[in-house]
Amino acid sequence: MFKLDASMEKAMKFLSIAVIAGLSAIALTATSASAAVVCNDDGDCWRTKEKYDYKPEFGVKIYGDDWKWEEKESTKYRWRESQEGRGYWRKGVWIGF
């Protein structure tokens, strides 16, 4: 059986910890991706980091994070900048709730 000296064993432990920490950071980053795409009746769409309960009177539709409009709908929709906190776009204005 192959035996490592003390310095080599210490280096291997350090490398193992570094790899685990790196993989953990990647996993945390992947899970913090946006949670949904939301579009209003005006065609404004934005990404949310959390899934909110929108009231029906807000006039929004909620889609999965990977939703994209079709090529033929490109004149109907436009991306709006995501805002901090809960809210929705209405007639070009961000309305928090």
mmCIF file as gemmi writes it, N, C-alpha and C atoms, coordinates in Angstrom:
data_model
loop_
_atom_site.group_PDB
_atom_site.id
_atom_site.type_symbol
_atom_site.label_atom_id
_atom_site.label_alt_id
_atom_site.label_comp_id
_atom_site.label_asym_id
_atom_site.label_entity_id
_atom_site.label_seq_id
_atom_site.pdbx_PDB_ins_code
_atom_site.Cartn_x
_atom_site.Cartn_y
_atom_site.Cartn_z
_atom_site.occupancy
_atom_site.B_iso_or_equiv
_atom_site.pdbx_formal_charge
_atom_site.auth_seq_id
_atom_site.auth_asym_id
_atom_site.pdbx_PDB_model_num
ATOM 1 N N . MET Axp A 1 ? 0.842 -1.18 0 1 0 ? 1 A 1
ATOM 2 C CA . MET Axp A 1 ? 0 0 0 1 0 ? 1 A 1
ATOM 3 C C . MET Axp A 1 ? 0.881 1.235 0 1 0 ? 1 A 1
ATOM 4 N N . PHE Axp A 2 ? 0.452 2.28 -0.691 1 0 ? 2 A 1
ATOM 5 C CA . PHE Axp A 2 ? 1.195 3.54 -0.8 1 0 ? 2 A 1
ATOM 6 C C . PHE Axp A 2 ? 0.971 4.371 0.454 1 0 ? 2 A 1
ATOM 7 N N . LYS Axp A 3 ? 2.027 4.884 1.054 1 0 ? 3 A 1
ATOM 8 C CA . LYS Axp A 3 ? 1.927 5.679 2.282 1 0 ? 3 A 1
ATOM 9 C C . LYS Axp A 3 ? 2.416 7.097 2.002 1 0 ? 3 A 1
ATOM 10 N N . LEU Axp A 4 ? 1.599 8.094 2.402 1 0 ? 4 A 1
ATOM 11 C CA . LEU Axp A 4 ? 1.953 9.498 2.218 1 0 ? 4 A 1
ATOM 12 C C . LEU Axp A 4 ? 2.713 10 3.427 1 0 ? 4 A 1
ATOM 13 N N . ASP Axp A 5 ? 3.681 10.89 3.176 1 0 ? 5 A 1
ATOM 14 C CA . ASP Axp A 5 ? 4.356 11.499 4.326 1 0 ? 5 A 1
ATOM 15 C C . ASP Axp A 5 ? 3.433 12.586 4.902 1 0 ? 5 A 1
ATOM 16 N N . ALA Axp A 6 ? 3.771 13.136 6.038 1 0 ? 6 A 1
ATOM 17 C CA . ALA Axp A 6 ? 2.905 14.076 6.761 1 0 ? 6 A 1
ATOM 18 C C . ALA Axp A 6 ? 2.596 15.321 5.938 1 0 ? 6 A 1
ATOM 19 N N . SER Axp A 7 ? 3.569 15.881 5.25 1 0 ? 7 A 1
ATOM 20 C CA . SER Axp A 7 ? 3.331 17.108 4.485 1 0 ? 7 A 1
ATOM 21 C C . SER Axp A 7 ? 2.417 16.839 3.283 1 0 ? 7 A 1
ATOM 22 N N . MET Axp A 8 ? 2.585 15.676 2.66 1 0 ? 8 A 1
ATOM 23 C CA . MET Axp A 8 ? 1.738 15.324 1.53 1 0 ? 8 A 1
ATOM 24 C C . MET Axp A 8 ? 0.301 15.065 2.008 1 0 ? 8 A 1
ATOM 25 N N . GLU Axp A 9 ? 0.15 14.435 3.152 1 0 ? 9 A 1
ATOM 26 C CA . GLU Axp A 9 ? -1.17 14.176 3.709 1 0 ? 9 A 1
ATOM 27 C C . GLU Axp A 9 ? -1.877 15.484 4.055 1 0 ? 9 A 1
ATOM 28 N N . LYS Axp A 10 ? -1.129 16.435 4.618 1 0 ? 10 A 1
ATOM 29 C CA . LYS Axp A 10 ? -1.68 17.75 4.963 1 0 ? 10 A 1
ATOM 30 C C . LYS Axp A 10 ? -2.134 18.485 3.7 1 0 ? 10 A 1
ATOM 31 N N . ALA Axp A 11 ? -1.327 18.414 2.648 1 0 ? 11 A 1
ATOM 32 C CA . ALA Axp A 11 ? -1.663 19.062 1.381 1 0 ? 11 A 1
ATOM 33 C C . ALA Axp A 11 ? -2.922 18.451 0.772 1 0 ? 11 A 1
ATOM 34 N N . MET Axp A 12 ? -3.062 17.132 0.85 1 0 ? 12 A 1
ATOM 35 C CA . MET Axp A 12 ? -4.235 16.459 0.308 1 0 ? 12 A 1
ATOM 36 C C . MET Axp A 12 ? -5.5 16.847 1.082 1 0 ? 12 A 1
ATOM 37 N N . LYS Axp A 13 ? -5.4 16.97 2.394 1 0 ? 13 A 1
ATOM 38 C CA . LYS Axp A 13 ? -6.544 17.401 3.204 1 0 ? 13 A 1
ATOM 39 C C . LYS Axp A 13 ? -6.956 18.82 2.819 1 0 ? 13 A 1
ATOM 40 N N . PHE Axp A 14 ? -5.967 19.697 2.664 1 0 ? 14 A 1
ATOM 41 C CA . PHE Axp A 14 ? -6.242 21.082 2.279 1 0 ? 14 A 1
ATOM 42 C C . PHE Axp A 14 ? -6.924 21.131 0.91 1 0 ? 14 A 1
ATOM 43 N N . LEU Axp A 15 ? -6.41 20.359 -0.024 1 0 ? 15 A 1
ATOM 44 C CA . LEU Axp A 15 ? -6.983 20.324 -1.365 1 0 ? 15 A 1
ATOM 45 C C . LEU Axp A 15 ? -8.421 19.791 -1.33 1 0 ? 15 A 1
ATOM 46 N N . SER Axp A 16 ? -8.665 18.771 -0.546 1 0 ? 16 A 1
ATOM 47 C CA . SER Axp A 16 ? -10.018 18.215 -0.425 1 0 ? 16 A 1
ATOM 48 C C . SER Axp A 16 ? -10.994 19.253 0.13 1 0 ? 16 A 1
ATOM 49 N N . ILE Axp A 17 ? -10.566 19.965 1.157 1 0 ? 17 A 1
ATOM 50 C CA . ILE Axp A 17 ? -11.416 21.001 1.75 1 0 ? 17 A 1
ATOM 51 C C . ILE Axp A 17 ? -11.675 22.116 0.744 1 0 ? 17 A 1
ATOM 52 N N . ALA Axp A 18 ? -10.661 22.51 -0.006 1 0 ? 18 A 1
ATOM 53 C CA . ALA Axp A 18 ? -10.809 23.568 -1.005 1 0 ? 18 A 1
ATOM 54 C C . ALA Axp A 18 ? -11.787 23.147 -2.106 1 0 ? 18 A 1
ATOM 55 N N . VAL Axp A 19 ? -11.712 21.909 -2.548 1 0 ? 19 A 1
ATOM 56 C CA . VAL Axp A 19 ? -12.612 21.413 -3.592 1 0 ? 19 A 1
ATOM 57 C C . VAL Axp A 19 ? -14.055 21.39 -3.075 1 0 ? 19 A 1
ATOM 58 N N . ILE Axp A 20 ? -14.245 20.904 -1.857 1 0 ? 20 A 1
ATOM 59 C CA . ILE Axp A 20 ? -15.592 20.855 -1.273 1 0 ? 20 A 1
ATOM 60 C C . ILE Axp A 20 ? -16.153 22.266 -1.114 1 0 ? 20 A 1
ATOM 61 N N . ALA Axp A 21 ? -15.331 23.205 -0.648 1 0 ? 21 A 1
ATOM 62 C CA . ALA Axp A 21 ? -15.784 24.585 -0.488 1 0 ? 21 A 1
ATOM 63 C C . ALA Axp A 21 ? -16.149 25.2 -1.845 1 0 ? 21 A 1
ATOM 64 N N . GLY Axp A 22 ? -15.366 24.933 -2.853 1 0 ? 22 A 1
ATOM 65 C CA . GLY Axp A 22 ? -15.65 25.45 -4.189 1 0 ? 22 A 1
ATOM 66 C C . GLY Axp A 22 ? -16.944 24.897 -4.76 1 0 ? 22 A 1
ATOM 67 N N . LEU Axp A 23 ? -17.148 23.605 -4.611 1 0 ? 23 A 1
ATOM 68 C CA . LEU Axp A 23 ? -18.378 22.99 -5.095 1 0 ? 23 A 1
ATOM 69 C C . LEU Axp A 23 ? -19.592 23.503 -4.328 1 0 ? 23 A 1
ATOM 70 N N . SER Axp A 24 ? -19.441 23.736 -3.043 1 0 ? 24 A 1
ATOM 71 C CA . SER Axp A 24 ? -20.541 24.288 -2.245 1 0 ? 24 A 1
ATOM 72 C C . SER Axp A 24 ? -20.908 25.685 -2.722 1 0 ? 24 A 1
ATOM 73 N N . ALA Axp A 25 ? -19.899 26.501 -3.018 1 0 ? 25 A 1
ATOM 74 C CA . ALA Axp A 25 ? -20.154 27.861 -3.504 1 0 ? 25 A 1
ATOM 75 C C . ALA Axp A 25 ? -20.895 27.823 -4.841 1 0 ? 25 A 1
ATOM 76 N N . ILE Axp A 26 ? -20.511 26.918 -5.708 1 0 ? 26 A 1
ATOM 77 C CA . ILE Axp A 26 ? -21.19 26.786 -7 1 0 ? 26 A 1
ATOM 78 C C . ILE Axp A 26 ? -22.636 26.356 -6.797 1 0 ? 26 A 1
ATOM 79 N N . ALA Axp A 27 ? -22.863 25.415 -5.898 1 0 ? 27 A 1
ATOM 80 C CA . ALA Axp A 27 ? -24.225 24.948 -5.631 1 0 ? 27 A 1
ATOM 81 C C . ALA Axp A 27 ? -25.088 26.069 -5.073 1 0 ? 27 A 1
ATOM 82 N N . LEU Axp A 28 ? -24.557 26.883 -4.177 1 0 ? 28 A 1
ATOM 83 C CA . LEU Axp A 28 ? -25.318 27.99 -3.614 1 0 ? 28 A 1
ATOM 84 C C . LEU Axp A 28 ? -25.635 29.038 -4.669 1 0 ? 28 A 1
ATOM 85 N N . THR Axp A 29 ? -24.693 29.304 -5.544 1 0 ? 29 A 1
ATOM 86 C CA . THR Axp A 29 ? -24.908 30.266 -6.622 1 0 ? 29 A 1
ATOM 87 C C . THR Axp A 29 ? -25.991 29.778 -7.572 1 0 ? 29 A 1
ATOM 88 N N . ALA Axp A 30 ? -25.973 28.511 -7.885 1 0 ? 30 A 1
ATOM 89 C CA . ALA Axp A 30 ? -26.954 27.95 -8.811 1 0 ? 30 A 1
ATOM 90 C C . ALA Axp A 30 ? -28.357 28.024 -8.236 1 0 ? 30 A 1
ATOM 91 N N . THR Axp A 31 ? -28.502 27.855 -6.939 1 0 ? 31 A 1
ATOM 92 C CA . THR Axp A 31 ? -29.834 27.881 -6.343 1 0 ? 31 A 1
ATOM 93 C C . THR Axp A 31 ? -30.348 29.296 -6.143 1 0 ? 31 A 1
ATOM 94 N N . SER Axp A 32 ? -29.495 30.313 -6.254 1 0 ? 32 A 1
ATOM 95 C CA . SER Axp A 32 ? -29.957 31.679 -6.065 1 0 ? 32 A 1
ATOM 96 C C . SER Axp A 32 ? -30.392 32.324 -7.38 1 0 ? 32 A 1
ATOM 97 N N . ALA Axp A 33 ? -30.484 31.524 -8.432 1 0 ? 33 A 1
ATOM 98 C CA . ALA Axp A 33 ? -30.946 32.061 -9.707 1 0 ? 33 A 1
ATOM 99 C C . ALA Axp A 33 ? -32.394 32.51 -9.578 1 0 ? 33 A 1
ATOM 100 N N . SER Axp A 34 ? -32.833 33.291 -10.571 1 0 ? 34 A 1
ATOM 101 C CA . SER Axp A 34 ? -34.176 33.832 -10.455 1 0 ? 34 A 1
ATOM 102 C C . SER Axp A 34 ? -35.217 32.723 -10.402 1 0 ? 34 A 1
ATOM 103 N N . ALA Axp A 35 ? -36.358 33.04 -9.814 1 0 ? 35 A 1
ATOM 104 C CA . ALA Axp A 35 ? -37.386 32.045 -9.57 1 0 ? 35 A 1
ATOM 105 C C . ALA Axp A 35 ? -38.47 32.045 -10.632 1 0 ? 35 A 1
ATOM 106 N N . ALA Axp A 36 ? -38.659 33.153 -11.332 1 0 ? 36 A 1
ATOM 107 C CA . ALA Axp A 36 ? -39.748 33.205 -12.303 1 0 ? 36 A 1
ATOM 108 C C . ALA Axp A 36 ? -39.564 34.365 -13.267 1 0 ? 36 A 1
ATOM 109 N N . VAL Axp A 37 ? -40.292 34.285 -14.362 1 0 ? 37 A 1
ATOM 110 C CA . VAL Axp A 37 ? -40.434 35.406 -15.29 1 0 ? 37 A 1
ATOM 111 C C . VAL Axp A 37 ? -41.877 35.867 -15.156 1 0 ? 37 A 1
ATOM 112 N N . VAL Axp A 38 ? -42.072 37.166 -14.992 1 0 ? 38 A 1
ATOM 113 C CA . VAL Axp A 38 ? -43.409 37.734 -14.841 1 0 ? 38 A 1
ATOM 114 C C . VAL Axp A 38 ? -43.625 38.742 -15.965 1 0 ? 38 A 1
ATOM 115 N N . CYS Axp A 39 ? -44.794 38.691 -16.595 1 0 ? 39 A 1
ATOM 116 C CA . CYS Axp A 39 ? -45.141 39.639 -17.651 1 0 ? 39 A 1
ATOM 117 C C . CYS Axp A 39 ? -46.496 40.25 -17.338 1 0 ? 39 A 1
ATOM 118 N N . ASN Axp A 40 ? -46.62 41.554 -17.622 1 0 ? 40 A 1
ATOM 119 C CA . ASN Axp A 40 ? -47.919 42.211 -17.412 1 0 ? 40 A 1
ATOM 120 C C . ASN Axp A 40 ? -48.677 42.293 -18.735 1 0 ? 40 A 1
ATOM 121 N N . ASP Axp A 41 ? -49.886 42.823 -18.66 1 0 ? 41 A 1
ATOM 122 C CA . ASP Axp A 41 ? -50.73 42.928 -19.854 1 0 ? 41 A 1
ATOM 123 C C . ASP Axp A 41 ? -50.16 43.883 -20.901 1 0 ? 41 A 1
ATOM 124 N N . ASP Axp A 42 ? -49.262 44.792 -20.484 1 0 ? 42 A 1
ATOM 125 C CA . ASP Axp A 42 ? -48.635 45.736 -21.412 1 0 ? 42 A 1
ATOM 126 C C . ASP Axp A 42 ? -47.478 45.102 -22.181 1 0 ? 42 A 1
ATOM 127 N N . GLY Axp A 43 ? -47.067 43.871 -21.794 1 0 ? 43 A 1
ATOM 128 C CA . GLY Axp A 43 ? -45.947 43.199 -22.454 1 0 ? 43 A 1
ATOM 129 C C . GLY Axp A 43 ? -44.616 43.428 -21.777 1 0 ? 43 A 1
ATOM 130 N N . ASP Axp A 44 ? -44.618 44.096 -20.616 1 0 ? 44 A 1
ATOM 131 C CA . ASP Axp A 44 ? -43.379 44.262 -19.847 1 0 ? 44 A 1
ATOM 132 C C . ASP Axp A 44 ? -43.093 42.958 -19.114 1 0 ? 44 A 1
ATOM 133 N N . CYS Axp A 45 ? -41.868 42.451 -19.226 1 0 ? 45 A 1
ATOM 134 C CA . CYS Axp A 45 ? -41.48 41.218 -18.549 1 0 ? 45 A 1
ATOM 135 C C . CYS Axp A 45 ? -40.241 41.476 -17.698 1 0 ? 45 A 1
ATOM 136 N N . TRP Axp A 46 ? -40.149 40.81 -16.567 1 0 ? 46 A 1
ATOM 137 C CA . TRP Axp A 46 ? -39.012 40.944 -15.679 1 0 ? 46 A 1
ATOM 138 C C . TRP Axp A 46 ? -38.806 39.639 -14.944 1 0 ? 46 A 1
ATOM 139 N N . ARG Axp A 47 ? -37.616 39.472 -14.398 1 0 ? 47 A 1
ATOM 140 C CA . ARG Axp A 47 ? -37.271 38.267 -13.634 1 0 ? 47 A 1
ATOM 141 C C . ARG Axp A 47 ? -37.373 38.57 -12.142 1 0 ? 47 A 1
ATOM 142 N N . THR Axp A 48 ? -37.836 37.574 -11.399 1 0 ? 48 A 1
ATOM 143 C CA . THR Axp A 48 ? -37.905 37.708 -9.951 1 0 ? 48 A 1
ATOM 144 C C . THR Axp A 48 ? -36.972 36.691 -9.312 1 0 ? 48 A 1
ATOM 145 N N . LYS Axp A 49 ? -36.463 37.028 -8.146 1 0 ? 49 A 1
ATOM 146 C CA . LYS Axp A 49 ? -35.606 36.103 -7.412 1 0 ? 49 A 1
ATOM 147 C C . LYS Axp A 49 ? -36.419 35.202 -6.499 1 0 ? 49 A 1
ATOM 148 N N . GLU Axp A 50 ? -37.637 35.612 -6.216 1 0 ? 50 A 1
ATOM 149 C CA . GLU Axp A 50 ? -38.538 34.824 -5.385 1 0 ? 50 A 1
ATOM 150 C C . GLU Axp A 50 ? -39.887 34.744 -6.073 1 0 ? 50 A 1
ATOM 151 N N . LYS Axp A 51 ? -40.646 33.726 -5.721 1 0 ? 51 A 1
ATOM 152 C CA . LYS Axp A 51 ? -41.994 33.611 -6.278 1 0 ? 51 A 1
ATOM 153 C C . LYS Axp A 51 ? -42.96 34.314 -5.346 1 0 ? 51 A 1
ATOM 154 N N . TYR Axp A 52 ? -43.594 35.343 -5.864 1 0 ? 52 A 1
ATOM 155 C CA . TYR Axp A 52 ? -44.549 36.124 -5.085 1 0 ? 52 A 1
ATOM 156 C C . TYR Axp A 52 ? -45.974 35.753 -5.482 1 0 ? 52 A 1
ATOM 157 N N . ASP Axp A 53 ? -46.906 36.029 -4.588 1 0 ? 53 A 1
ATOM 158 C CA . ASP Axp A 53 ? -48.323 35.882 -4.897 1 0 ? 53 A 1
ATOM 159 C C . ASP Axp A 53 ? -48.818 37.224 -5.429 1 0 ? 53 A 1
ATOM 160 N N . TYR Axp A 54 ? -49.098 37.276 -6.719 1 0 ? 54 A 1
ATOM 161 C CA . TYR Axp A 54 ? -49.605 38.487 -7.342 1 0 ? 54 A 1
ATOM 162 C C . TYR Axp A 54 ? -51.129 38.437 -7.346 1 0 ? 54 A 1
ATOM 163 N N . LYS Axp A 55 ? -51.759 39.537 -6.995 1 0 ? 55 A 1
ATOM 164 C CA . LYS Axp A 55 ? -53.221 39.605 -7.021 1 0 ? 55 A 1
ATOM 165 C C . LYS Axp A 55 ? -53.698 39.626 -8.467 1 0 ? 55 A 1
ATOM 166 N N . PRO Axp A 56 ? -54.865 39.046 -8.733 1 0 ? 56 A 1
ATOM 167 C CA . PRO Axp A 56 ? -55.384 39.034 -10.113 1 0 ? 56 A 1
ATOM 168 C C . PRO Axp A 56 ? -55.513 40.431 -10.72 1 0 ? 56 A 1
ATOM 169 N N . GLU Axp A 57 ? -55.833 41.433 -9.895 1 0 ? 57 A 1
ATOM 170 C CA . GLU Axp A 57 ? -55.997 42.792 -10.422 1 0 ? 57 A 1
ATOM 171 C C . GLU Axp A 57 ? -54.678 43.418 -10.888 1 0 ? 57 A 1
ATOM 172 N N . PHE Axp A 58 ? -53.53 42.797 -10.554 1 0 ? 58 A 1
ATOM 173 C CA . PHE Axp A 58 ? -52.242 43.296 -11.044 1 0 ? 58 A 1
ATOM 174 C C . PHE Axp A 58 ? -52.097 43.024 -12.54 1 0 ? 58 A 1
ATOM 175 N N . GLY Axp A 59 ? -52.845 42.059 -13.057 1 0 ? 59 A 1
ATOM 176 C CA . GLY Axp A 59 ? -52.81 41.761 -14.491 1 0 ? 59 A 1
ATOM 177 C C . GLY Axp A 59 ? -51.484 41.194 -14.965 1 0 ? 59 A 1
ATOM 178 N N . VAL Axp A 60 ? -50.888 40.301 -14.185 1 0 ? 60 A 1
ATOM 179 C CA . VAL Axp A 60 ? -49.612 39.698 -14.575 1 0 ? 60 A 1
ATOM 180 C C . VAL Axp A 60 ? -49.776 38.196 -14.771 1 0 ? 60 A 1
ATOM 181 N N . LYS Axp A 61 ? -48.873 37.649 -15.563 1 0 ? 61 A 1
ATOM 182 C CA . LYS Axp A 61 ? -48.785 36.206 -15.759 1 0 ? 61 A 1
ATOM 183 C C . LYS Axp A 61 ? -47.413 35.767 -15.293 1 0 ? 61 A 1
ATOM 184 N N . ILE Axp A 62 ? -47.362 34.635 -14.614 1 0 ? 62 A 1
ATOM 185 C CA . ILE Axp A 62 ? -46.109 34.127 -14.063 1 0 ? 62 A 1
ATOM 186 C C . ILE Axp A 62 ? -45.706 32.892 -14.857 1 0 ? 62 A 1
ATOM 187 N N . TYR Axp A 63 ? -44.449 32.89 -15.293 1 0 ? 63 A 1
ATOM 188 C CA . TYR Axp A 63 ? -43.905 31.792 -16.081 1 0 ? 63 A 1
ATOM 189 C C . TYR Axp A 63 ? -42.697 31.211 -15.358 1 0 ? 63 A 1
ATOM 190 N N . GLY Axp A 64 ? -42.278 30.041 -15.783 1 0 ? 64 A 1
ATOM 191 C CA . GLY Axp A 64 ? -41.077 29.419 -15.241 1 0 ? 64 A 1
ATOM 192 C C . GLY Axp A 64 ? -39.834 30.237 -15.568 1 0 ? 64 A 1
ATOM 193 N N . ASP Axp A 65 ? -38.782 30.001 -14.839 1 0 ? 65 A 1
ATOM 194 C CA . ASP Axp A 65 ? -37.532 30.739 -14.999 1 0 ? 65 A 1
ATOM 195 C C . ASP Axp A 65 ? -36.956 30.625 -16.407 1 0 ? 65 A 1
ATOM 196 N N . ASP Axp A 66 ? -37.249 29.544 -17.094 1 0 ? 66 A 1
ATOM 197 C CA . ASP Axp A 66 ? -36.686 29.329 -18.433 1 0 ? 66 A 1
ATOM 198 C C . ASP Axp A 66 ? -37.619 29.79 -19.563 1 0 ? 66 A 1
ATOM 199 N N . TRP Axp A 67 ? -38.724 30.481 -19.225 1 0 ? 67 A 1
ATOM 200 C CA . TRP Axp A 67 ? -39.677 30.919 -20.238 1 0 ? 67 A 1
ATOM 201 C C . TRP Axp A 67 ? -39.077 31.988 -21.137 1 0 ? 67 A 1
ATOM 202 N N . LYS Axp A 68 ? -39.377 31.89 -22.415 1 0 ? 68 A 1
ATOM 203 C CA . LYS Axp A 68 ? -38.967 32.898 -23.404 1 0 ? 68 A 1
ATOM 204 C C . LYS Axp A 68 ? -40.122 33.085 -24.373 1 0 ? 68 A 1
ATOM 205 N N . TRP Axp A 69 ? -40.293 34.307 -24.829 1 0 ? 69 A 1
ATOM 206 C CA . TRP Axp A 69 ? -41.34 34.505 -25.82 1 0 ? 69 A 1
ATOM 207 C C . TRP Axp A 69 ? -40.855 34.006 -27.165 1 0 ? 69 A 1
ATOM 208 N N . GLU Axp A 70 ? -41.828 33.625 -27.983 1 0 ? 70 A 1
ATOM 209 C CA . GLU Axp A 70 ? -41.507 33.113 -29.315 1 0 ? 70 A 1
ATOM 210 C C . GLU Axp A 70 ? -41.107 34.257 -30.236 1 0 ? 70 A 1
ATOM 211 N N . GLU Axp A 71 ? -40.397 33.931 -31.293 1 0 ? 71 A 1
ATOM 212 C CA . GLU Axp A 71 ? -39.926 34.94 -32.248 1 0 ? 71 A 1
ATOM 213 C C . GLU Axp A 71 ? -41.07 35.815 -32.767 1 0 ? 71 A 1
ATOM 214 N N . LYS Axp A 72 ? -42.21 35.211 -33.061 1 0 ? 72 A 1
ATOM 215 C CA . LYS Axp A 72 ? -43.35 35.973 -33.589 1 0 ? 72 A 1
ATOM 216 C C . LYS Axp A 72 ? -43.954 36.912 -32.547 1 0 ? 72 A 1
ATOM 217 N N . GLU Axp A 73 ? -43.616 36.738 -31.265 1 0 ? 73 A 1
ATOM 218 C CA . GLU Axp A 73 ? -44.127 37.595 -30.195 1 0 ? 73 A 1
ATOM 219 C C . GLU Axp A 73 ? -43.149 38.707 -29.807 1 0 ? 73 A 1
ATOM 220 N N . SER Axp A 74 ? -42.057 38.835 -30.547 1 0 ? 74 A 1
ATOM 221 C CA . SER Axp A 74 ? -40.999 39.776 -30.169 1 0 ? 74 A 1
ATOM 222 C C . SER Axp A 74 ? -41.448 41.235 -30.172 1 0 ? 74 A 1
ATOM 223 N N . THR Axp A 75 ? -42.505 41.575 -30.888 1 0 ? 75 A 1
ATOM 224 C CA . THR Axp A 75 ? -43.007 42.948 -30.851 1 0 ? 75 A 1
ATOM 225 C C . THR Axp A 75 ? -43.991 43.157 -29.701 1 0 ? 75 A 1
ATOM 226 N N . LYS Axp A 76 ? -44.468 42.066 -29.119 1 0 ? 76 A 1
ATOM 227 C CA . LYS Axp A 76 ? -45.438 42.139 -28.034 1 0 ? 76 A 1
ATOM 228 C C . LYS Axp A 76 ? -44.773 42.33 -26.669 1 0 ? 76 A 1
ATOM 229 N N . TYR Axp A 77 ? -43.593 41.723 -26.482 1 0 ? 77 A 1
ATOM 230 C CA . TYR Axp A 77 ? -42.932 41.726 -25.172 1 0 ? 77 A 1
ATOM 231 C C . TYR Axp A 77 ? -41.64 42.526 -25.19 1 0 ? 77 A 1
ATOM 232 N N . ARG Axp A 78 ? -41.247 43.002 -24.02 1 0 ? 78 A 1
ATOM 233 C CA . ARG Axp A 78 ? -39.953 43.672 -23.838 1 0 ? 78 A 1
ATOM 234 C C . ARG Axp A 78 ? -39.496 43.416 -22.401 1 0 ? 78 A 1
ATOM 235 N N . TRP Axp A 79 ? -38.177 43.322 -22.221 1 0 ? 79 A 1
ATOM 236 C CA . TRP Axp A 79 ? -37.614 43.092 -20.889 1 0 ? 79 A 1
ATOM 237 C C . TRP Axp A 79 ? -37.541 44.398 -20.113 1 0 ? 79 A 1
ATOM 238 N N . ARG Axp A 80 ? -37.922 44.356 -18.89 1 0 ? 80 A 1
ATOM 239 C CA . ARG Axp A 80 ? -37.758 45.462 -17.949 1 0 ? 80 A 1
ATOM 240 C C . ARG Axp A 80 ? -36.706 45.051 -16.936 1 0 ? 80 A 1
ATOM 241 N N . GLU Axp A 81 ? -36.043 46.027 -16.366 1 0 ? 81 A 1
ATOM 242 C CA . GLU Axp A 81 ? -35.025 45.746 -15.363 1 0 ? 81 A 1
ATOM 243 C C . GLU Axp A 81 ? -35.685 45.21 -14.094 1 0 ? 81 A 1
ATOM 244 N N . SER Axp A 82 ? -35.112 44.163 -13.544 1 0 ? 82 A 1
ATOM 245 C CA . SER Axp A 82 ? -35.623 43.622 -12.283 1 0 ? 82 A 1
ATOM 246 C C . SER Axp A 82 ? -35.371 44.632 -11.171 1 0 ? 82 A 1
ATOM 247 N N . GLN Axp A 83 ? -36.309 44.736 -10.273 1 0 ? 83 A 1
ATOM 248 C CA . GLN Axp A 83 ? -36.218 45.682 -9.16 1 0 ? 83 A 1
ATOM 249 C C . GLN Axp A 83 ? -36.075 44.913 -7.847 1 0 ? 83 A 1
ATOM 250 N N . GLU Axp A 84 ? -35.575 45.586 -6.829 1 0 ? 84 A 1
ATOM 251 C CA . GLU Axp A 84 ? -35.471 44.982 -5.504 1 0 ? 84 A 1
ATOM 252 C C . GLU Axp A 84 ? -36.843 44.937 -4.852 1 0 ? 84 A 1
ATOM 253 N N . GLY Axp A 85 ? -37.122 43.881 -4.145 1 0 ? 85 A 1
ATOM 254 C CA . GLY Axp A 85 ? -38.367 43.777 -3.397 1 0 ? 85 A 1
ATOM 255 C C . GLY Axp A 85 ? -39.54 43.346 -4.248 1 0 ? 85 A 1
ATOM 256 N N . ARG Axp A 86 ? -40.684 43.274 -3.601 1 0 ? 86 A 1
ATOM 257 C CA . ARG Axp A 86 ? -41.91 42.832 -4.267 1 0 ? 86 A 1
ATOM 258 C C . ARG Axp A 86 ? -42.539 43.98 -5.046 1 0 ? 86 A 1
ATOM 259 N N . GLY Axp A 87 ? -43.072 43.649 -6.188 1 0 ? 87 A 1
ATOM 260 C CA . GLY Axp A 87 ? -43.742 44.667 -6.985 1 0 ? 87 A 1
ATOM 261 C C . GLY Axp A 87 ? -44.001 44.176 -8.391 1 0 ? 87 A 1
ATOM 262 N N . TYR Axp A 88 ? -44.462 45.102 -9.233 1 0 ? 88 A 1
ATOM 263 C CA . TYR Axp A 88 ? -44.748 44.765 -10.623 1 0 ? 88 A 1
ATOM 264 C C . TYR Axp A 88 ? -44.689 46.032 -11.463 1 0 ? 88 A 1
ATOM 265 N N . TRP Axp A 89 ? -44.459 45.852 -12.753 1 0 ? 89 A 1
ATOM 266 C CA . TRP Axp A 89 ? -44.447 46.967 -13.7 1 0 ? 89 A 1
ATOM 267 C C . TRP Axp A 89 ? -45.864 47.224 -14.192 1 0 ? 89 A 1
ATOM 268 N N . ARG Axp A 90 ? -46.269 48.501 -14.246 1 0 ? 90 A 1
ATOM 269 C CA . ARG Axp A 90 ? -47.567 48.888 -14.789 1 0 ? 90 A 1
ATOM 270 C C . ARG Axp A 90 ? -47.383 50.212 -15.528 1 0 ? 90 A 1
ATOM 271 N N . LYS Axp A 91 ? -47.618 50.203 -16.827 1 0 ? 91 A 1
ATOM 272 C CA . LYS Axp A 91 ? -47.496 51.395 -17.672 1 0 ? 91 A 1
ATOM 273 C C . LYS Axp A 91 ? -46.128 52.072 -17.529 1 0 ? 91 A 1
ATOM 274 N N . GLY Axp A 92 ? -45.081 51.243 -17.473 1 0 ? 92 A 1
ATOM 275 C CA . GLY Axp A 92 ? -43.711 51.744 -17.398 1 0 ? 92 A 1
ATOM 276 C C . GLY Axp A 92 ? -43.234 52.177 -16.029 1 0 ? 92 A 1
ATOM 277 N N . VAL Axp A 93 ? -44.029 51.963 -14.994 1 0 ? 93 A 1
ATOM 278 C CA . VAL Axp A 93 ? -43.678 52.384 -13.633 1 0 ? 93 A 1
ATOM 279 C C . VAL Axp A 93 ? -43.669 51.162 -12.719 1 0 ? 93 A 1
ATOM 280 N N . TRP Axp A 94 ? -42.636 51.046 -11.884 1 0 ? 94 A 1
ATOM 281 C CA . TRP Axp A 94 ? -42.551 49.969 -10.908 1 0 ? 94 A 1
ATOM 282 C C . TRP Axp A 94 ? -43.435 50.315 -9.698 1 0 ? 94 A 1
ATOM 283 N N . ILE Axp A 95 ? -44.335 49.4 -9.365 1 0 ? 95 A 1
ATOM 284 C CA . ILE Axp A 95 ? -45.245 49.589 -8.24 1 0 ? 95 A 1
ATOM 285 C C . ILE Axp A 95 ? -44.94 48.53 -7.2 1 0 ? 95 A 1
ATOM 286 N N . GLY Axp A 96 ? -44.448 48.966 -6.05 1 0 ? 96 A 1
ATOM 287 C CA . GLY Axp A 96 ? -44.131 48.021 -4.979 1 0 ? 96 A 1
ATOM 288 C C . GLY Axp A 96 ? -45.373 47.64 -4.209 1 0 ? 96 A 1
ATOM 289 N N . PHE Axp A 97 ? -45.34 46.436 -3.637 1 0 ? 97 A 1
ATOM 290 C CA . PHE Axp A 97 ? -46.441 46.01 -2.775 1 0 ? 97 A 1
ATOM 291 C C . PHE Axp A 97 ? -45.914 45.219 -1.614 1 0 ? 97 A 1
